[in-house]
Amino acid sequence: MSVLPWLERLREWDEAGFRLINGSLRNQFFDLLMPFVSNKWNFALPVAALLIYVLLFRPKQDRIIVVSAIAVILLADGTSTLLRDLFQRSRPCGVLNAAACLRARSFSFPSNHASNMFALATFLSYNYSRAGLLCFPAAALVGYSRIYVGSHYPFDVLGGALWGVLIGLLSAAAVQRLMRIARVQHANRSRDKKDHPACGPETFQ
């Protein structure tokens, strides 16, 4: 069986899903909410405040996880950009007529917003199990908003989400392993100090 008919069917489903979310399901409330959610700079101030709080007042392990989370987002964003340049899929605005959209110059697949958010949600929920209750719905909302504002097809968001989950899982496993190695090394150094105490004046009395 030829693969091309299946690819054409997937394209039709993708386009139908886009027209449903971007067209049929539009309403005045979402017209206000989704552009706000889709703009990452609207959340820069509260995220910066949370970051400062964690770095100044939280335990060392929390600080390590937060700094690692920033690295995870950068990794997800950078690799998603490489995939975009590889696939070079055009944005819906450049292909579909009557699409309500925010213009963007880069390619469409995968969605960096979805990749970044799902990578962060996966990484944080791996380290803090309850974080997933907030992070995954937030990531899904951001992904939906990218379709609603016309920047991506549904499969762009799905592809970005799956890639983000993969990046988040691999990063979480790597960070946890490094933290275990660091704890073992710290324990070994502490044990060596107890077994071989430093010589002081009392040693020769």
C-alpha positions in Angstrom: 0.0 0.0 0.0 1.3 3.4 -0.9 2.3 5.8 1.9 1.2 8.9 0.0 -2.5 8.4 0.4 -2.0 8.2 4.2 0.1 11.3 4.2 -2.6 13.1 2.3 -5.2 11.9 4.7 -3.1 13.2 7.7 -2.8 16.5 5.9 -6.5 16.7 5.5 -7.1 15.9 9.1 -4.6 18.5 10.2 -6.1 21.1 8.1 -9.6 20.2 9.3 -8.5 20.4 12.9 -6.9 23.8 12.3 -10.1 25.2 10.7 -12.2 23.9 13.6 -10.1 25.5 16.3 -9.1 28.6 14.3 -12.5 29.2 12.8 -15.6 27.3 14.0 -14.7 27.5 17.7 -13.8 31.2 17.8 -15.5 33.3 20.4 -15.0 36.7 22.0 -13.6 35.4 25.2 -10.9 33.3 23.5 -10.2 36.2 21.1 -8.9 38.0 24.2 -7.5 35.0 26.1 -5.6 33.1 23.5 -3.4 35.9 22.1 -2.4 36.7 25.7 -1.6 33.1 26.5 0.3 32.7 23.3 2.6 35.7 24.0 5.4 34.4 26.2 6.5 37.9 27.2 3.3 38.4 29.2 4.6 35.9 31.7 8.2 37.2 31.9 7.7 39.2 35.1 6.0 36.6 37.3 8.5 33.9 36.1 11.4 36.2 36.9 10.0 36.9 40.4 9.6 33.1 41.0 13.1 32.4 39.8 14.6 35.1 42.1 12.6 33.7 45.0 13.8 30.1 44.4 17.4 31.1 44.0 17.5 33.2 47.1 15.3 31.4 49.6 14.8 27.7 48.5 17.1 24.8 49.4 20.0 23.9 47.2 18.2 21.0 45.4 15.4 23.3 44.4 17.9 25.8 43.0 19.6 23.1 41.0 16.3 21.9 39.5 15.2 25.5 38.6 18.6 26.2 36.9 18.3 22.8 35.1 14.8 23.7 34.0 16.1 26.8 32.3 18.6 24.6 30.5 15.9 22.2 29.5 13.8 25.0 27.9 16.8 26.2 26.0 17.6 22.7 24.8 14.0 22.1 23.7 13.8 25.4 21.9 17.1 25.0 20.1 16.4 21.4 18.9 12.9 22.4 17.8 14.4 25.2 15.7 16.7 22.7 14.1 13.8 20.5 13.3 11.8 23.4 11.8 14.7 24.2 9.5 14.8 20.5 8.5 11.1 20.0 7.7 10.5 23.6 6.5 6.7 23.4 6.7 4.9 26.6 5.9 2.7 28.4 8.4 -1.1 28.1 8.0 -1.2 31.8 7.2 0.9 31.3 4.1 -1.2 28.4 2.8 -4.9 28.6 3.9 -7.3 31.2 2.9 -9.4 33.0 5.4 -7.2 31.9 8.3 -7.3 34.3 11.3 -3.7 34.4 12.3 -0.7 36.3 13.7 2.0 36.6 11.1 5.3 34.7 11.8 8.4 34.4 9.7 9.8 31.1 10.8 8.6 27.6 9.8 5.7 25.7 11.4 6.7 22.2 12.4 7.2 21.6 15.3 5.8 24.2 17.5 8.5 25.7 19.8 6.0 26.9 22.3 4.6 23.4 22.7 8.0 21.8 22.8 9.3 24.2 25.4 6.2 24.0 27.6 5.8 20.3 27.5 9.6 19.8 28.1 9.3 22.1 31.2 6.1 20.3 32.4 7.7 16.9 32.0 10.9 17.9 33.8 9.2 19.6 36.7 6.6 16.8 37.2 9.4 14.3 37.2 11.0 16.1 40.1 7.8 17.3 41.8 4.9 15.0 41.1 2.2 17.5 41.9 3.6 20.0 39.5 2.1 18.1 36.6 -1.4 19.0 37.8 -0.7 22.6 36.9 2.1 22.4 34.3 0.5 20.0 31.8 -2.8 21.8 31.6 -0.9 25.1 31.1 1.2 23.5 28.4 -1.9 22.2 26.7 -3.5 25.7 26.9 -0.4 27.3 25.3 -0.5 24.6 22.5 -4.2 25.2 21.9 -3.6 29.0 21.7 -0.9 28.5 19.0 -3.6 26.9 16.8 -6.2 29.4 17.8 -4.1 32.4 16.8 -3.2 30.7 13.5 0.5 30.2 14.1 0.4 26.4 13.9 -1.5 23.3 12.7 -2.6 20.8 15.3 0.1 18.3 14.2 2.7 21.0 14.7 1.6 21.3 18.3 1.3 17.6 18.8 4.8 17.1 17.3 6.2 19.8 19.5 4.5 18.3 22.6 5.9 14.8 21.9 9.4 16.2 21.3 9.2 18.3 24.5 8.1 15.3 26.6 11.1 13.3 25.2 13.5 16.2 26.0 12.0 16.6 29.5 12.3 12.9 30.3 15.9 12.6 29.1 16.9 15.7 30.9 15.2 14.8 34.1 16.9 11.3 34.1 20.3 12.9 33.4 19.9 15.6 36.1 18.8 13.0 38.7 21.7 10.8 37.8 24.2 13.6 38.2 22.6 14.6 41.5 23.0 11.0 42.8 26.6 10.9 41.7 27.2 14.2 43.5 25.6 12.9 46.7 27.7 9.8 46.6 30.9 11.7 46.1 29.9 14.1 49.0 29.2 11.1 51.3 32.5 9.5 50.4 34.4 12.8 51.1 32.6 13.1 54.5 33.5 9.5 55.4 37.1 10.0 54.4 37.3 13.1 56.7 36.0 11.0 59.6 38.3 8.1 58.9 41.4 10.4 58.5 40.9 13.5 60.7 43.3 16.4 60.1 46.3 16.5 62.5 46.1 19.1 65.2 48.2 20.0 68.2 46.3 17.6 70.4 47.5 14.7 68.2 51.0 14.9 69.6 50.1 15.4 73.2 
